[in-house]
């Protein structure tokens, strides 16, 4: 089972493995039209979402996290999928965030840290819809390098594929860490 | 003039070619992502010697709305 049993703890958020009991809250997240407009369609019901989570928990190559604030309130979800130990790669999967900008940055950082430090990959692969300018920009800012573009008929635009290697990430991570440090305690 | 300093902050983060108008918003303006957002806030705070509250950081959102938020901190444009 691709379930990471430890809780990842940052300065503004925690990330823990998604459970079937998270079906209702994650179903709501996946049905938020604003936050999910660049993502694939959600399951049709809470039960379908529960089945989806159960399936993901049994997969051998995907890690699905609930993002919580430090009070334990769910504020998003983050996936890492298609983990390939032989190739030492993993795909940075779906991210949905309802928190602050700082919490979103930290969630991505913690996801990349998990990929490089826990899974031990050499590269994190990522794909983003061309129209999702904020996410594309953030990926590049964190060190990712674009590799190709593929037209996506369902979205009427390209999907942009990028790769992030450890050295580029570590360099970019310093700036993100400074920002998190500066603003993490802000009320 | 505060507006010149304000615009200079945006240009420093988003580049000299940034078209600063009512359409310059998070997610729509090229390069305005979460990291750029926080770098902009940090630069504005340092430039105007203020400290924004979390809610104002969260809702900063656009070049124009930002002017209204700055006003709360005594920075008139």
Interface residues (C-beta under 8 A of the other chain):
Chain A: X100 X101 X102 X104 X105 X133 X134 X135 X137 X138 X141 X142 X175 X176 X179 X182 X183 X186 X187
Chain B: X26 X27 X28 X30 X31 X32 X33 X34 X35 X36 X37 X38 X39 X41 X42 X51 X52 X53 X54 X57 X58
